[in-house]
Amino acid sequence: MTEAPIWHPFTQHGLQEPIPVVSHAEGASLFRKDGSEVIDAISSWWVTTHGHAHPRIAQAIAEQASRLDQIIFAGWTHEPAEELARNLRALMPNTLTRVFFSDSGSTSVEVALKMALGYWLHRGEARHRIVVMDHGYHGDTIGTMSVGARGAFNRAYEPLLFDVTSIPFPSPGAEQSTLDALDRACREGAAAFIVEPLVLGAGGMLMYSAQTLAEMRRICATHGTLFIADEVMTGWGRTGTLLACDQADIAPDILCLSKGLTGGAIPLAVTMASEPVFDAHLSIDRARMFFHSSSYTANPIACAAANANIAIWRDEPMMKRIASLAERQAAHLAQLERHSRVQDARQAGTIAAFEVSIADEPAGYLSDIASRMLAMFRERDVLLRPLGNTIYTMPPYCITPDQLERIYAAIGEVLYLLGDTR
Ligand SMILES: *Cc1c(COP(=O)(O)O)cnc(C)c1O
């Protein structure tokens, strides 16, 4: 417990809920000051991929911090950024030829939207409508809230959010209406379509097929609508492949990456663009340059961490590790499915999710059940943060079978305490 004058994110301080202090971490474990261990079942909000305090990433950060800590990136460059751009160019889809740096997932999305609008302006076509998917999440800034789901979390800002066209989430069996709506919006001259490939994270770990993803990409290409893949959460192996887009064998026009980019150690984001998007801004006219920057664009320490992350991907058996975690997740999910309160169990690679059916209680992000479950998991030394009545696990890839067992044992106990529905 702490008394510091901090205003925490997504926290209602009026409820006086305990805010535990973590003093150090290693792998999938967080430790309190007294040495007690908490299992990190959600990769500290979806960022930690190789585990906490990975020695290679920590060392890269330390070495870079004492060599070159920060340098303006407008008109200047440095080796860690150059190396990272070359690394990303080699790793990511071939058509994504340019790397633009920023510091968070939200910013990478803002940059993607600005690139798309610049593309159409400089081509001399009046296209500025953005198409989005129901239940999407792309960040908490005004622009990213505009392209995300509307609800209690952005009611106060609603008057400032810009207008978009929403297409329905492609629920199993209802995919055609999603595709038809996208086709209609593209025919009407939409500038861009932004979507989370395969898994809508904050919207409740909603999953849809690679086939639908491929179809959506094809429709956008047909009408010239730019396809923006927000892989901030799904990138870096989360869904079983390096990118979720890989499963549909597609490449977006613009790609947003952040969370796992530095292995989760330090903030950094990139927006990768295809050559036509870059080209639209290329000119001898300074008025056509891309007007975006932030103080810490391509911070050398963050870039060094990202290069260390990529070295780990190169040197360690990442796909094997991810496949093994996915297999264990599937086995645990199969066990849970027998419980009468467990509904709609689903999985995408290392992410497992299900709904807790609560007959008489309202569902949704602010439902009481979510905070009750959060407290029960905290008491069991597991960091799990249900989204409404959706429980999901998304652990670091290095989690041991024993640690994963402990997470599911806690879930089993919580379900038991909630009681049977029969
Ligand atoms: C987390 C997330 C973001 C926002 O990233 P921040 O680093 O929190 O700004 C954007 N898009 C998706 C899909 C995310 O999951």
The ligand as an ORCA input file, in Angstrom:
! r2SCAN-3c Opt
* xyz 0 1
  C      -2.886     -1.218    -26.110
  C      -3.370     -0.947    -27.495
  C      -3.221      0.309    -28.082
  C      -2.682      1.499    -27.325
  O      -1.369      1.328    -26.972
  P      -0.728      2.235    -25.808
  O       0.715      1.905    -25.817
  O      -1.424      1.831    -24.543
  O      -1.012      3.654    -26.181
  C      -3.614      0.460    -29.392
  N      -4.140     -0.565    -30.089
  C      -4.302     -1.779    -29.565
  C      -4.858     -2.877    -30.401
  C      -3.943     -2.018    -28.238
  O      -4.148     -3.230    -27.689
*
